[in-house]
Amino acid sequence: MHVSYYMQDGLKNFAKNLKQERRKKGYTQKELAKKTGITAEMVSLCERGHFFPSDYYMDKILEALEVDLTYMLEDRNDIDIPKQRCSTKKSINGARRGLTKKEKEAFVKNLKQERIKKGYTQKELAEKTGIGRASIYYYEIGHFFPSDYYMERMLEALEVDMDYMVEDRPLTETMSEEWKKIFGRNLKEERIKKGYTQKKMAEKAGISIKTLHDYEKGHFPERIASLYKLLNILGVGLDYMLEDRPCEIYKSRPTKIKSCGLDIGAEETRVFALNLRKEREKRGYTQAELSKLVGINCQAISTYETQRRFPSDQTMSKLLEVLDVDLEYMLNKKPL
């Protein structure tokens, strides 16, 4: 059913009455959502007059609240909405006194996540709520807790309720697959920019190389305490890591490199890879045997032969010496 089906006044009355009846029943937005089969976000939109439910969900809401549609569309001036936004324990009024330490920590984490989900920067959320940008920053790192007034403003801007904000949910539940991929790509870029190898960074964060590799591929483990360690090492915030921006590392990579005084491009890399494998097999070496003779990692030979990397001058000299060939030959060029 479209909003235009009812007059604008009817929509406003429904929004006001929905909030009152929900609180009378002692339901949070999340609890009413579960009872009716809609999302908590949709309940929030209905209570703010931004959305009118379809016939099917309207019946579910009226059934859960034990009222009829006529009653919900009435303009009653005697409405006295209870002060609790959620449960008594988690009410906005006196929130700082009523919340446990664990709930405050969950609020700090969820505030940043919800802001990012809505696509707001700290500055934009500050403008919407009338709060200073610095205050938003301090709320998100847990240095300060918002007053009741500013708490109300933030919950309205983010379209959530207090129960939702103090629930300790795993980060992986709130991040889409697209966000995970963006995070992984940015993590790899920042690691390279800071000069860390995967091994070095994994050791510094106290995690396995496989876990770091999974993060960079966008695969998150169930327990993600290590994620915040990685952010601290890199000196960046979660919102920065979730920005979808061009990867500067690969964008700025030159199309040609210098090796032993020669310009090496994509074609030369391809020819070198084919000839390296040909010369290795001609001499009966496995990749492991050749890498041992050259003094490099076995995986390095594989990356050279599959065109993923090109050897450094030092490694190139050793390869040419072991295979008894020159670079011009390996690049399929005539001797100078």
ZISULVEN-V442247 format. One line per field, one symbol per residue. psi: psi as a letter, one per 30 degrees, with the letter a starting at -180 (. if undefined). burial: 1 if it has 16 or more other ideal C-beta (glycine too) atoms within 10 Angstrom, else 0. A space follows every 10 residues. Layout:
psi = ???
burial = ???
This chain:
psi = klefelleee eeeeeeeeee eeeefgklee eeeeffglle eeeeeefggf kklleefeee eeeefhllee effkjkfgkj klfkebleeg lejgefefkl eeeeeeeeee eeeeeeefgk leeeeeeffg lkeeeeeeef ggelklleef eeeeeeefhl leeefgkjkk efffkleeee eeeeeeeeee eeefgkleee eeeefhllee eeeeeffgjk lekgefefee eeefhlleee fgkjlkjeef egklfklkjh gkkjaeeeee eeeeeeeeee eefgkleeee eeefhlkefe eeeefggflk lleeeeeeee eefhlleeef ghlkk.
burial = 0000010001 1011111111 1110001111 1110010101 1111111010 0110001101 1101101000 0110000000 0001110001 1100100110 0010011111 1111111001 0100110010 1000111011 0000010001 1111101111 1111110000 1000100011 0111111111 1000010000 1100101000 1100110101 0001011001 1011000100 1100000000 0000000010 0001000110 1110110011 0000101001 1001010001 1001100001 1000110011 0110001001 100000
